[in-house]
Amino acid sequence: MIPAARISAAIEVLADLTTRRRPAADALKDWGLSHRFAGSGDRAAIAGIVYDTLRRRASAAHVMGSEEPRALVLGMLVLMRALDGEAIAALADGSRFAPAPLTEDERARLADPSIKGAPPFVRGDYPQWLHASLRHVFGEDVVAEGAALATRAPLDLRVNTLKGEPEAVRAELSHLSPAPGRFSPLALRILLDSEGKAPPVSAEPAFLRGEVEVQDEGSQLAAILARPVPGSQVLDLCAGAGGKTLEFAALMDNKGQLYAHDSDIRRLKPMHERLARAGVRNVQVRSPRGAEDVLHDLEGRMDLVLVDAPCTGTGTWRRNPDAKWRVRPGALAQRTSEQAKILEEAAHYVRPGGRLAYVTCSLLDEENGAQVRALLSKREDFHVVPPNETVLSLGAHGQALADAALTSREGILMTPRRTGTDGFFVSVMKRAG
């Protein structure tokens, strides 16, 4: 497909999103199935245009004076891909498969694409209804934090130390030009190409042998800060597909016992294959069984309980830009209710002297500090481990993370702008012993 045809296809996909209000991945998949002539490179390029447009939706709409899919794509091309009006006109020239020619109004708007003076939610490219919550956390930096969330995320890998060592794995993947992580000693970072396409890491021999896993550096850091100790008893209460479970097993050197549970058995399905590939031997998966309490024997026994809580995912907007515009106030209320219940449940499994690690990929205080404060008001036998102590588990990189991240009495908040990671909140609490 010629570049202009890819632009037309992206506009078509965005129109489908507007009409059917569903995840972008579903719309892109359906487009690919109904246009089988498009090769993998074409589909990747179209997805890149769609996701870049969603990243800059608010500012693109402001520049173009419209929220129509065509206007959003044109605005993105000038704002994010730095094409000038003439370059965009060459793509939208009305030829076969290309978008219709630019109107005089479109040409004028593309010639002066400034968003200076626009409202903060436009300059930061986030939903207007979330402005108060984000400003509460970031203050005057809210626009800069939002703009960082509107960029592309790199591809981060975690070296599985049960199978390999960081330097050796980095050398094996040298053809991908990986750089070491900024804070995590296990991280390797691979930058995307100019169209936002990542290399097919899952086909690499190192991945197939279980030497690396795809995992954002912020997620890696969250697991390290929780500090699972070799030989201890650990419960991952909201394990999902097992990303942090796998890292815990490696940090524990396969020693001790690690229990993995999730309330939705479907989310646990990928874990079993991942555990085998990673060479993990100390994980016991406790799948839900109807009304049966499959964790009753763990109450009051765990050295560490991890709650990787379901949340709005505001910290992952770089990777899931369509979720930014699909989240609604009702979803936030639902998530905070779920989080409060899960945290109270998790506290019952912590032994006296044990620790409870609360992690979200959210930036909102409603899902982060407020949840910790609420639990502490009900459980006086728990207290927060100060962030300057929590970061000690990172060794030499601990103070650097503390300096870069946003810290509070309740925990540590990582953001793309501050730490170059996805947005993650980590609070470690200890039960009196």
N, C-alpha and C positions, 0 to 999 in steps of 0.2 A: 504493500500500500504506500502511496505517496504521502508525504507529510500532511498535505491539505486534507486528504481523505481521513487520516487519523484524527484531525481536528473535527471533521464532520461527525465521525463516529463517537467521539467524546461528547459532543453536543447532544447526540442522540441518546447516549447513556444517561447523561444528566437530566434530560427531559423525562426519561423513564423514572428516575429517582424522584423527580418533582411530582409526577403523577401517582406513583405507587408507594412512595414513602417506605422504602426498604433499604437494607444494607447495600452499600455500593458493590461489594464483592458479588452479591447475588445478581445485580443488574449486569455487571461485567461478564459474569459467567453465561447468563442467558444471551447476551449479545454475541459472545463467541460461538455459542451453539447454533445460533441462527445465521452466522456469517462464517462458515467453515473455511472460506477462502483465505481468511486472515491467519497469518502464521503466528508463531509464538512471539516473535519480535514485535509484530504489529499489536498483538493483544497487550503485551507489556507496555508498549509506548502509549497506547490508548488509556490503559489503567493509570499510567503516570500523569497524563493530562487531567484525567478525572480527579485523581487524588490531589494534585497540585491546585486545581480549581477549588476543591472543597476546603483546602487549607487557607485559601485567600478569599473565601466567598464574600465576607462582609466588605473588605476593602475593594474587591473587584466590583461589587454591586455599587459601591459608593462612587467609584471612578466613572462607571458606565451609566449610572443613573437608572439601573434596571437589575432585576433579579432573574431575568430570563436566562436560560442555559447558554445561549449564544453570547450574551453580554458578559456573563461570568467568565467564560473561557477567554474572550478577548481581553478582559481586564486582567486575568491571571497572566496572560502572555506578556503583557507590558510590565506588570508588577513583579512577578516572580521569575519569569524567564528573560526579562530585560530585553525583549524585542521592541524595536521602535515601530512607529506607525507604518512605515514603508514595508518593513519585513512582514508585518501582520497583514497588510494589504496584499502582499504577494501570495500569502497562504489563502486569504479569503478573496479570491478573484472571480468567483462565479463559474469557473471552468468545471469540467466533469469531475464529480466526486468532491469538489471543494465547496466550502461555505459560500453563500452569496456575497457579492462585493460589499465593501464597507459603505455605510451611508455617510453623508457629510457630518452628521452629529457624532457618529462613531469615530470618524477621523479626528474631529476636534477634541473629543474626550481623550483619545489615545495620545494626542499631541501634548496634553497637559494632565498627566496621571497622578497629580499630587493628592495625598490624603492628609496633608497638613491642615490642622484645624478641625478635622473630623472628630466625632465623639470617640472616647477611649475604646469602646467595644469595637469600633470600626478599625481603628489603628492597630488594635491588638488582635483583631480577627477572632472574636469569641462571641457567644450569644449574649445579647443585651441583658437578659434576665439574670445572668450570672455575675454581672459587673460588681454588685455590692459584695457578694461573697468573695470574689477574687481580690477586690480592693481591700477587704478586711484582712486578708493574708499578706498582700504584697504592697499595700499603700501606694506611693507614687510610682513604684516600679511595675504597676499592673500592666501597662501597655507593653513595656519591654518583655515582661514574662510571657504575655500573650503572643507577642510577635515571635518569640523563640519557639513557642508551641506550634506555630504555623510554618515552621521549616520542616525539611525532611529529616527523618531519623536515620542514622547509620545502621549498619548490620553489626551487631555485637555477638561474639561467640564466647562461651565459657569453656576453658580447658578442664576436662574431667581428669583430676589427678589420680583417679583409680586406674587410668589407662595411659596417661602420658604426662609430660612436664611442659609448662608454658613455652619455654624457649625452643624445645624440640618440635612442638606442634607448630609454633610460629614459623620455624624454618621449613617445615613440610608444606605449609600453606603460603610460602613466600610468593608464589605466582599471583596471589590475591592481594599482595601488599598490605598485610594486616599490621596494625600498630598496637602496641600494648595499651591496656586500659589506663585511664588517668588515676584511678584510685584502687580498683580491684586487681589483685595480683593474678587473677585467673582470667582476666578479660583480654580479648583480641578484637580490635575494631577494624571493620572494612567499610570504606566509603562507597556510596552508590555512584553509578555513572551519571552523565549529564541529564538523562531522562528519568532518573530515579530508580533504575533497575539494579537489583542485587544479583550477584553471581549465584549459580545453583549449588549452594553449599551442601545441601542434603545428598548430592551425588558424589561428593568428595570422599575418597577412601578414609580420611581421618574421621569424618562424620560417621560413615558406615561402621567403622571399628569402635565407635563410641568414645573417641578421644575428645570430641568437642560437641557442645550443644548450642543451639541458638538461644541466647538469653541476654536481654539488655543489661548493661553494666549496673544500672540502678537496682534491678532485681537481684543481681549477684551480691551487691553490697548489702541489701536488706537481709539476705540469708547470713552473710558473714557477721553483721551487727547483732543478729539474734544469738550468735555464739553457741552452736551445738557442739557439745564436748564429746570426744571419743569415749565410748564405754557408757554413755548416759542413756536415759530413757526419754524419748522425744515423740511428741504427737504433732503432726501436721494436720490440723483440723479441717482446713478448706483446701485440700491438696490439688484439686482439679487434675490437670494433665500431668502434674508431677515435677514441674520445673524446679521449685525450691526443694522438693523432696530429694531429687537427684543430687542437688548441690549439698544438701545436708548430709547425705550418705557419704559423699566424697570428703567433706569437712570432718566427718567422724571416722574416716578411714575404714568404713565398713564395720566399725566396732560399736557395740551397744545395740539398742533396739529402737528402730524408728517405725512408728505407726502412721499410716497415711489413710485419711478418711475424707470423704466429701458427701454432702447430703444428696447429691445427684450422681447416681452411678454412671450415667452417660459421660460425665466429665472425667471419670477415672479410666475410661477405656484405653486411651493411648498410653497410660502409664506403664502397663505391664510389658509392652514391647520395649519401651524406653529403658526400663530397669534392666532388662536382659542385655540390651546393647551396651549399656553403661557399666556392666559388670558389678551391679549393686547386689549385695547379699544380706543386708541387715534391715530390709524394709518388709513390714507386714501390712498388706493392704486390707483395711477394714471397710468393706463395701456395705452400704445400707441394705437392710433386709426387712422391708416393710416397717411395721411398728416395733420390731425388736431393737433393743438397745445394744448395739454392737460394741460400745465403748465403756460399758458399766464397770468392767474390771480395771479400768485405767484411772478411775477417780482418785484424786489425791496422791498419785504415784509418779507423775511426770516431772522430770527435771526441767524440761522446757516444753511449752506449748506454743505453737505458731498459729496465729490467726491471720492468714492472707485473705483479708475480708473482701467479699463482693462489694463493688463500689461503682460510682459513675464513670470511672476511667478517665477523668479529666487530665490526669498526668500522661496519658498515652495518646493524646490528640495528634502528635506527629505521625504516629503509625496508623491511627484510626480516625482520620479527619472527618469522615461522615458521621461518626458517633458524636462529634462536637455539636452538630446541628440537630441530631435526633433526640438528645437528652432533654427531658422535660422536668419541671418542678415536681411532678408526681413521682417520677423515678427517683429523685433525690430523697424524697420523704420515705419511699419504700426501702431504699437502701439503708438509710440511717436507722430505720426500725429493725431491719435484719441484722445490722452490725451490732446494735445494742444487745440483742438476744444472743448472738454468737459469742460476744465477749463475755457475757455473764456465764454462758455455758462453759466456755473455755477455762474460766477461773476455777471451776470445780475439779479440773484434772491436774492442776498444779500442786505439787507437794509443798509442804512447809519448807521455805528456803529456796524453792524453785522459781523459775522465771516464766513470764508470759510476754511473748513478742507480738505486737499488733502492727500489721503492715497493710497499707492500701496503695493503690496507684492513683490516688486522688490528691488534688491540691486544696480541697475545701476543708475549712476548719470544722464544718458540720460533721464531716466523715472522719476527721482526724483527732485533733486535740479535744474537741467537745466530747467525743466518744470515750476518750481516756478519762477525762474529768468526771463523766457520768459514772463510769465503772468505779473509780476511786471513791466517789461519794457513797457507793453502796458497799464496797469492800474495803474497809479500813485496814485490813491486813495486807494490802498491796500498796506499794509505792513505786514511783517512776525512778528508774536508774538514770541519773543525769547524763545528758548527751555526751559531755566530755569524758565520761567513763565508758559509755557505750562504744565510742569510736576506738577505744584502746584495742579492740579485737582486730583492727586493721593494721596494727603495728605502726610502722613508719608513715603510712599514708593516713593514719587516723586524724591527726591534727589538721592536715590539709583538707580533708573532707569536712571537718568541723568548721573550718574557716570559710569554705566555699558554700556549704549548705545553709539553709535557714533553720536555726535552732530555736527551740522554745522550751518551756518547762516540761512539756509533754513529750517532746521527741525531736526528730530530725526530718526536715523536708528537703528532698533533692528535686531539682528542676532542670529542664534543658538549658536554661540561661545560666544557672549557677554552677551546675556540675556536669553539664553535657550529657546527662542521662535522661531517661523518661522521668516523669514526676513520681516520686515515691515518698511516702511518709512511714517512718519507723519509730515505734515507741516500745521500749523494753521495760517491763514492770517486774518487780520482785515481791514474792510473798514472804511475809515474816516467818521466821523459822524458830 
